[in-house]
Amino acid sequence: MRLDKFLKVSRLIKRRTVANEACDGGRVTVNDRPAKASYDVKVGDRIAIQFGQRTLRVEVLDVADNVRKDDAVGLYREIGE
């Protein structure tokens, strides 16, 4: 699954266009490397998203095309570093 779509499906970013812009702006890294919106997300990838001064780090646990809002948090887990 594309990175921008994963960010939207997992509800980490509200809209896919916003996720796409975040990737293009260099605010999203996967496994400590800047990632394009077209990056293919796999289980085990570590994604870091910069929101202003705050950085959210997550590890991908599952990749699914459609999930309910309540189940979206099951796609990733937050990691602290």
Backbone as CSV, one residue per row, in Angstrom:
resi,resn,N_x,N_y,N_z,CA_x,CA_y,CA_z,C_x,C_y,C_z
1,MET,0.849,-1.183,0.000,0.000,0.000,0.000,0.890,1.240,0.000
2,ARG,0.466,2.250,-0.716,1.200,3.513,-0.765,1.227,4.180,0.607
3,LEU,2.299,4.904,0.871,2.473,5.569,2.158,1.360,6.577,2.427
4,ASP,1.010,7.403,1.447,-0.022,8.402,1.675,-1.374,7.754,1.987
5,LYS,-1.666,6.643,1.329,-2.926,5.945,1.607,-2.896,5.306,2.996
6,PHE,-1.751,4.725,3.391,-1.646,4.129,4.720,-1.861,5.180,5.808
7,LEU,-1.279,6.358,5.635,-1.431,7.422,6.631,-2.890,7.830,6.775
8,LYS,-3.631,7.821,5.673,-5.055,8.162,5.723,-5.869,7.028,6.335
9,VAL,-5.658,5.795,5.882,-6.430,4.649,6.369,-6.208,4.445,7.872
10,SER,-4.973,4.647,8.330,-4.659,4.455,9.745,-5.084,5.655,10.592
11,ARG,-5.575,6.696,9.951,-6.037,7.913,10.605,-4.904,8.688,11.296
12,LEU,-3.670,8.475,10.861,-2.554,9.265,11.376,-2.611,10.676,10.805
13,ILE,-3.048,10.779,9.544,-3.294,12.067,8.894,-4.699,11.992,8.305
14,LYS,-5.443,13.074,8.463,-6.874,13.048,8.160,-7.209,12.845,6.681
15,ARG,-6.456,13.494,5.791,-6.775,13.423,4.365,-5.566,12.956,3.558
16,ARG,-5.838,12.254,2.478,-4.752,11.718,1.651,-3.958,12.836,0.985
17,THR,-4.613,13.915,0.593,-3.881,15.015,-0.038,-2.936,15.675,0.962
18,VAL,-3.351,15.772,2.215,-2.493,16.334,3.256,-1.309,15.401,3.504
19,ALA,-1.555,14.095,3.496,-0.484,13.111,3.655,0.505,13.215,2.497
20,ASN,-0.020,13.401,1.296,0.823,13.545,0.116,1.708,14.788,0.236
21,GLU,1.141,15.893,0.690,1.898,17.131,0.865,2.956,16.988,1.950
22,ALA,2.636,16.263,3.033,3.604,16.043,4.113,4.796,15.247,3.597
23,CYS,4.534,14.248,2.765,5.620,13.448,2.184,6.472,14.296,1.253
24,ASP,5.828,15.080,0.408,6.551,15.937,-0.529,7.373,16.994,0.195
25,GLY,6.894,17.428,1.362,7.583,18.454,2.140,8.702,17.910,3.005
26,GLY,8.931,16.603,2.962,10.014,16.018,3.730,9.723,15.842,5.204
27,ARG,8.446,15.892,5.594,8.088,15.758,7.005,7.794,14.323,7.416
28,VAL,7.869,13.388,6.465,7.616,11.974,6.763,8.860,11.165,6.403
29,THR,9.322,10.350,7.372,10.441,9.459,7.102,10.005,8.028,7.390
30,VAL,10.576,7.102,6.634,10.333,5.672,6.856,11.696,5.031,7.057
31,ASN,11.850,4.357,8.190,13.128,3.728,8.547,14.273,4.741,8.467
32,ASP,14.024,5.944,9.001,15.011,7.043,9.088,15.456,7.591,7.735
33,ARG,14.653,7.399,6.698,14.950,7.969,5.387,13.735,8.740,4.906
34,PRO,13.941,9.923,4.296,12.799,10.653,3.737,12.064,9.771,2.728
35,ALA,10.736,9.790,2.791,9.953,8.898,1.936,8.998,9.678,1.049
36,LYS,8.833,9.192,-0.156,7.852,9.756,-1.076,6.492,9.142,-0.779
37,ALA,5.442,9.793,-1.252,4.075,9.317,-1.037,3.849,7.960,-1.682
38,SER,4.630,7.626,-2.703,4.448,6.362,-3.413,5.190,5.198,-2.767
39,TYR,5.893,5.437,-1.659,6.632,4.364,-0.980,5.671,3.228,-0.621
40,ASP,6.110,1.981,-0.799,5.288,0.809,-0.514,5.468,0.398,0.949
41,VAL,4.463,0.655,1.772,4.530,0.365,3.210,4.437,-1.131,3.453
42,LYS,5.318,-1.617,4.342,5.336,-3.032,4.708,5.266,-3.161,6.227
43,VAL,4.831,-4.320,6.713,4.790,-4.577,8.148,6.213,-4.498,8.692
44,GLY,6.364,-3.799,9.821,7.673,-3.642,10.435,8.332,-2.309,10.132
45,ASP,7.823,-1.567,9.131,8.381,-0.252,8.824,8.166,0.692,9.997
46,ARG,9.139,1.577,10.211,9.023,2.600,11.258,8.839,3.950,10.578
47,ILE,7.701,4.568,10.855,7.336,5.836,10.224,7.424,6.944,11.254
48,ALA,8.051,8.058,10.881,8.108,9.243,11.736,7.462,10.398,10.983
49,ILE,6.517,11.068,11.647,5.801,12.191,11.042,6.037,13.414,11.911
50,GLN,6.490,14.487,11.292,6.771,15.710,12.033,5.567,16.645,11.949
51,PHE,4.995,16.942,13.122,3.881,17.888,13.240,4.401,19.108,13.991
52,GLY,4.929,20.093,13.277,5.485,21.272,13.940,6.676,20.877,14.800
53,GLN,6.595,21.123,16.110,7.680,20.773,17.027,7.618,19.318,17.467
54,ARG,6.479,18.666,17.281,6.265,17.298,17.755,6.526,16.297,16.630
55,THR,7.146,15.184,17.001,7.366,14.111,16.034,6.686,12.851,16.543
56,LEU,5.837,12.278,15.709,5.131,11.048,16.047,5.844,9.892,15.369
57,ARG,6.229,8.890,16.170,6.910,7.711,15.632,6.032,6.493,15.845
58,VAL,5.823,5.731,14.771,4.989,4.530,14.845,5.667,3.379,14.115
59,GLU,5.284,2.175,14.504,5.723,0.971,13.803,4.502,0.331,13.170
60,VAL,4.608,-0.048,11.914,3.494,-0.638,11.179,3.305,-2.085,11.638
61,LEU,2.095,-2.413,12.102,1.774,-3.763,12.546,0.970,-4.532,11.509
62,ASP,0.178,-3.811,10.705,-0.672,-4.449,9.716,-0.952,-3.455,8.595
63,VAL,-1.202,-3.975,7.414,-1.551,-3.140,6.264,-2.880,-3.644,5.733
64,ALA,-3.904,-2.772,5.765,-5.237,-3.153,5.288,-5.833,-1.993,4.501
65,ASP,-6.569,-2.323,3.439,-7.148,-1.282,2.586,-8.288,-0.534,3.252
66,ASN,-9.163,-1.256,3.930,-10.320,-0.631,4.563,-10.432,-1.109,6.007
67,VAL,-10.487,-0.157,6.924,-10.698,-0.499,8.329,-11.686,0.497,8.928
68,ARG,-12.397,0.036,9.940,-13.306,0.936,10.651,-12.491,1.881,11.523
69,LYS,-13.090,2.981,11.885,-12.401,3.988,12.682,-11.865,3.398,13.980
70,ASP,-12.654,2.549,14.633,-12.245,1.955,15.904,-11.072,0.996,15.737
71,ASP,-10.946,0.378,14.566,-9.896,-0.607,14.332,-8.618,-0.002,13.749
72,ALA,-8.645,1.280,13.413,-7.500,1.916,12.758,-6.257,1.906,13.639
73,VAL,-6.416,2.015,14.947,-5.251,2.037,15.835,-4.543,0.682,15.870
74,GLY,-5.174,-0.364,15.404,-4.559,-1.684,15.354,-3.560,-1.847,14.206
75,LEU,-3.509,-0.863,13.308,-2.583,-0.939,12.187,-1.169,-0.535,12.585
76,TYR,-1.016,0.147,13.706,0.300,0.642,14.112,0.390,0.692,15.635
77,ARG,1.619,0.860,16.125,1.794,1.131,17.548,2.804,2.270,17.673
78,GLU,2.541,3.150,18.626,3.454,4.264,18.849,4.717,3.768,19.530
79,ILE,5.835,4.320,19.110,7.100,3.974,19.744,7.764,5.260,20.232
80,GLY,8.367,5.207,21.371,9.053,6.367,21.923,10.556,6.193,21.817
81,GLU,11.223,7.246,21.375,12.683,7.186,21.257,13.271,8.448,21.784
